[in-house]
Structure formats: structure tokens, C-alpha cells
């Protein structure tokens, strides 16, 4: 018995447009230093092979060392930016960074609610530079309106402790699981906690970065602690994770890849000014060293400094 003939296959159309990469909308502040904010998000999302849809929420006055001031945009202006693009582009995921004001938090939350099926990665940066009368309403709004829509909340151990468990009085710091339980009470499914200090082993000191749910720790990656400080690392990690989830990656695998990307970005980091070191999100695009060159040693920046604002600080995600 002869088999049925195979159906003819259509040859690829040379005139067909290539498929678009995953599109990720980022709500974040404009950072003129290029270290974090929208500049960092755009670079990271592009490096991960996705397409960034950047929405400006605030204009931050800062350099690579510190924040001096910020000017939030009106909530209506932020929403109009987002809605204009969303009517045209098919979105695959969200990344939320600094939203500028409590009013804008509410407006962005309303936009997010219309696309609740898409993964949202929210990053909470350290905001101690904000005035108290701005900080508390912002955090309250973020807790009530952004956390319920968030799949993964990213932040440093200290920032998340202060935000989620402000009345913690135990002598030991809260575990990532305990932070996840607190976030889960507001609807967040997972936390990615960075900068968890581990006991020193001899002269070596490591910090842990842990993905946790209310049931316990799921995965993570340890980074070696050494004497330098970075700016923009937290935005980099959150934007990388958002890009991977938007492209369809499974959560734990995406976290592992995002942490590996961050680690290599920090290893290749550079100091463009007199402040902190900026992650190099395009470390992979650098040419390989020629034969006979010093290899990794030649590729590493000189991170030694006499600047008291940096000297003695640890390599950390913040």
C-alpha cells in the first residue's frame, strides 16, 4: 500500500516581514545619567532581544552618584503616552519602575488593569531621597494598586523589608519567604529579593539573590561581594526579567537567565563619571580579546577608587 503523497509546502515568501520581537512597555523615570530609569530599561530590553515601549513618568535630576530632585509628569500625560502606543502595538509584558507620584501610580494601575493577562514585573528602587510627604503617599499607593497586579516584585532586601515589613522587630532580618508572604497579602505572586547577606566563609563574602513565593524560596544566584558600588543594577534585573517573561520563558528559568545577565553586566561595568559604576548591558557585543592579550583581566574595568562615597561599599544590586 503506497503512502499518501506529502502535501506541498509553501516556500517562504521573501517579501514577508519578519515577526516582531516581544514588546515590553516600561513605565519609569527619565534618568539623564543613563544608569537606570528608562535609559537603562531601553538598553536592557534591547539587549535581551525584545522591543522597548518607554513611557516617561518623571524627570529625575541626578548624576551617577546621587539624586538631587525630580519633576513628576501629570498623570494624564503618562496615560496618554501609554494609550497612544497600546492602540497600535501588540504588547507582551510590562515593567514598572519609579512612577513619580501617587497620582500617577493610580493612573498607571488603571492602564495595567485593562491587560491583566500580561506578566508585570515591578521594581521598587530605594526612595530615601524623596521628601517624607511625597514618599509615604507614593508607597501606600504602590502597595494598594500596583502590588495586586504584580507577578514578580523586584527589590533589594533592605528596600523590600522597609516597604513590606516596616514594623519588623526581630533581631534577624526577614527571609525572602517572609517578604513574599507580606507581598502576597497584597496580591503579588513572587518576590525577587536581591542583596541578601550570607555568612562569610573565611575571607570570602557572598550575597544571595532569591526568588521566593509565600511557600518558600524557589531559585536564586549568589554574587561575590567586593569593594565597589553600582547604580542601575535593579532596573537592569527587572527589565531583563520582564523581557524574558514577555518572550514566553518559564519563571524560574527566566530568573536564572536574568541574574546571569545582570552578573555579566556588572562584571563588565564602567564608571563614566566620578560616581558609581554603571552596568554594561552590551557586554556580549564587545570583541573577543586577541591571542596573547590578558583575556578577562584586560576586559575588567579598574574599580579601585579613593572616593569616600564608593570606597568600602559592596558590589550590590540596588
N, C-alpha and C positions, 0 to 999 in steps of 0.2 A: 504494500500500500504506500503510495507516494505521499509525502507530506505536502501540505498546502503551501503554495508559494508565499514567501515573505512579502508583506506589503512594502510598497516603495516608500523610501524615506525621503522626506523633503530635504534638499540641500540647504545649508544655512543661507539666509538672504544677506548678501554683502552690504545691502543698503540699510539693513535694520539697525536701529540704535541699540547700543549696549544697555543692559539693565542698570538702573541707578543703584548706587550703594545705599545702605541703610541710612536714613535721615534722622538725625538726633537734634531736637530743639533744646537749647541751653538758655535758661534764664539766669543771668549773672551780671555782675558789675563790670564796667569798663575799667581796666587796670592799665594805666599808661606805662608801667614798668615792664609789661609783657610777661610777668612771672606767673600770675594766676588770673582769676577773673575770666572774662570772655576770651582774652588773648590766649590764655593757657588752655581753655576749653577747645577753641578752634584748632590749635596746633595738635592737641591730643586726639581729638576726634578724627582729624585728617590722618594722623599717624596710624590710627587704628583701622583705616580703610573705610571710614564712614564719612558722611557729609554733614557739616555743622550748619544749624539754623540758629544763629546767635540773636538773642533778644536782650537789649540793654535795659537794666533795671535801675542803675545808679552809676554815677561817675565818681570814682574814688580818687582822691588826691594822695598819692603815695610814691615812694621810691622802693628800691629793693630791700630797704631796712625797716621801714615803718609806714603806717598810715597816718596822714595828717588831718584829713577831712573827707567828707563825701557829700554829694548832692543827689538825693533820690529823684528819679523822674516821677511825674504824675502817673498814678495807676492806670488812667485811661490811655496814656501814651504807650505804656508797656503792653497793655492788652491789644491795642491797635496793631502794634508790631507783630505780635503773635498771630492774631486772627487773619491778618493780611496774607501771611505765608501759609497758614493752615488751610485756607480755602483753595490753595494751589498745589501744595506738595503733600504726598503721602508720608505720614510720619511713622517712625518705627520705635521711638523711645524718647524719654525726657531726661534732662539733667537739671536740677535746681541747685543754684549756689546762693550767693547773697542777693536778697531781693530788695534791699534798700529801705523799706518801711513796712509797718504793719498793714497799712492800706494796700500796698502792692501785694503783700502776702495773700490777702483776701481775694484780690483780683486775679492773681495767678492761680490760686486754688480753684476758682470758678472755671478757668480755662481747662485746667487739668481734669476736672470732673466730667468734661464732655468726651474725654478719651481715656476713660478709666481702665480700659483693657490693655493699655500700653505700659511697659515697665518704666517706673520712675525711680531714679537714683537721686537722693537728696544729700547734699554736703553741707554740714554746719561748720563754718570756719570759726576760729577764735574771734570774738567780737568785743573784747575788753576795751577797745579804742572808742566804742560808741558811748555817748552820754547815757547815764542811767535812765533818764526819762524817755530815751529812744530805745534802749536795749530791752527793757522789760516788756513793753507792749509788742515789740518785734518777736521776742522769744515766745510770748504767750500765743500770738497769732500763728507762729510757725508750728507750735505744739498742737494747737487745736485744728488747724486747717491743712497743713502740709503733711504731717505725720500720718494721718489716716489714709492718704493716697500713696504713701511711700512703700516701695518694695524693699529697698536697702537704704538705710541711713548710714552715712559715712562721716566719721569724725575722730579726732584724737581722743584718747582715753580721758584726759582731763576735761576737754570741752564737753564730751558726752556725759561725764559724771556731773559736772556743774549744771548741765541742761536738764538731764533726765532724773537725777537723784540729788537735788540741791541740799537736801537735809540729811545726807548720808553722814553718820557719826561713828561708824565702825573704824577701828584702828587700821584695818586692812582696806585697800581700795576695792571697789566693786569689781566683780568679774565681768567679762563680756556677756555671759549668760544673764547676769543680773541687770545689766544695761539693756539687754534685749527684752527682758521681762517688762522693764519700765517703758520701753518704746512700744512694746506690744500692747500695753494698756491703752495706747492712743491709736492703735491700728497698724503700726509698722510691722512688717513681717520679719525683717532681719536687720541687724546692725553689723557694720564692718568697722571694728574698733582698731585704731592704729596707736602705736606708741605705748604698748603695754610693757612695762618694765619687767624683766626677768632677773632672777638671782644671778649674780656674777659667778663665773667659773674661772678661778684664777685671775688672770689679767684681762680676760675677755668678758665683755658685757653685750648682751643682746636685748633687743626689743621685739615684741611679738605684735603681729597684726592678725586679728581673728575675726572671722565671720561667725556670727552666733545667732541662734534663734532662741525663743524662750525655753526650748527644750535642752539647749546646750550648745557648745562650740561645734562647728561643722568643718571648718578648714581654716588655713592661715599660712603665714610665712614669717619666718624670723629674719630680721635685719641686724647686722652687726652695728653696734654703737661706736661712733668715733667722733672726733672733735671738728665738727662743722655744723652749720645750720642752713636749712633750705627754706625757700619761700615758694609757694605754688605747688607743693607736693600733694596736698589734699585734693585740690581741684584736679590735678593730673590723675590721681587714682580714681576719683569719682567719675570723671569724664571717660576714662578708659573703660571702666566697668559698664557705664551706660551704653557705650558704643558696642561692646560685646553682647550685651543683653539685647540690644536693638537688632543685632545681626542674627539673633536666634540661639546664642550659646546657652548651655545649661549653667545655672547659677554658680555652683562650686567650681566648675572648670573656668568660668569667666573670672571669678575672683582670683584664682591662681594665676591666670594669664595677666590680669590687670596688675597684680602685685609684682609679677616678674617684670612687666613693662616699666612700672614705677622704679623698681630697683635698678634697672639698667639706665633709666633716665637720670637717676640720682648719681649713679657711678660716673656718668659722662657729663655731669652738671658743670656749669661755668659761672663765673662771677662777672657780670657785665659792668658793674659799678663798684661802689665802696660798701655795699650792704651784703645781703645773704646770697647764697648760691642758687641759681635757677636751674631746674631740671632741663635736660636736653631731650626733648621728645622725639627728635630725629637722629638719635644716636646711631640707629641702624643704617642711616644714609651716608655715614662717614666712610671714606675709602679705607680699605684694609691697609695695615702698615706694610711697607716694602720689606723684602727679605733683609735681615740684618739689623732692622730697627728694633727698638726696645719693646715693641708689642704693647701689652697692656699698660706698662709703665709710661710709655710715651703718650698714650691716649688719655691718661688720667690728668685732670687739672690739678694745679697746686692749690690745695685747700688750707694751707697754713696761713695764719694771719696774726697780727698783733692788735687787731680791732677788738676792744673790750666787749663790744656788743655781740661778737661772734665767738671769740676765743673761749673755749671751755664748754661751749654748747654741744649738744649731741646731734648726731645725724638723726633726724626725726621727721615724721610725717605730720604736717600741721597745716 
